[in-house]
Amino acid sequence: MKVRPPRTWTTVLHCLLISGLIVEAIEPVSTSLLLGTGAAVLGKKLYHYFYETCDENWLNFNATGLKHDLSTKLYGQHVAAQVVLKAVTGFMNNENPKKPLVLSLHGWTGTGKNFVSQLIAENIYQKGMTSNFVHLFTATAHFPHEAHVDKYKTQLQEWVRGNVSICPRSMFIFDEMDKMHPGLIDSIKPYLDFYDNLNGVSYRKAIFIFLSNAGGEKIVEVALDFWKDGREREEIQLKDLETALSLSVFNNKNSGFWHTSLIDKNLVDYFVPFLPLEYKHVIQCGLAEMVSKGHAPDKEVVEAMARDLNYFPKEERVFSMQGCKVIPARLDFYV
């Protein structure tokens, strides 16, 4: 059984006093030596307790937790939930993966892409998204100027290399891939490939997640076709979307994936589609948001908010145009 370090300094001092008494009773001459060694060991344990390190104290995959979170907190995304759970669980349970895990999450805004990235991080790292080993890049914030693309490429390579050197199980999330300059992401292509190591650094245990609105139209098209044909949403499978989605993204000139070698060389393990949300999913998001804000869930309040949102097709009002992203701000108006 793993013994955790003491939680308070009072407990620490108590332990040291007890240690001193025991040592003194055994051999008075070596008391100071053993106390010094004990204090050093204890200090090391305390360091690992209070400061995040790349080991099982801070990094421990919770497959059960991820499955529970995806099934109870993510609404309307049966395809994404299934793919993400299998991909991440299989990868994290593999002590010697052949390459890094590369996921590309696609869909309209508000469908849950960022949220799923957060759930993955929370079930791998104790500090979740605030972990020193989770790195979030936003295209418009970190790579704003097309004229500086060459500089960004060098900086990105150095950042990935340096952080994987510190922690092989690092996670890198790239948001707004549809706004990223074409060619930039290819700079890290070698790190995503099937190499044991590059210049002494192995990237095989790292995770790369790309988030993009690109391909959203193709996903919506498939969802609408199923709805028009009277088929259940839950009948949609990955095979109905993945190939068309990857081609759509690869040929989209406004995407950071435009003609990228990451797709051309099959380095993206899964293109994960996020379906447009329906009215019932907006209600679920609203009720969950009320609870997170400390309110008792009130369906009437949430329905009043949901009715005022925009849906398409215009007459039937089937799919939400904003998804769940606007709910935290909108809900305050109705509570």
Summary of the structure (lengths in Angstrom):
residues: 335
radius of gyration: 24.5
end to end distance: 48.0
largest distance: 88.8
contacts: 1013
relative contact order: 0.12
helix: 53%
strand: 10%
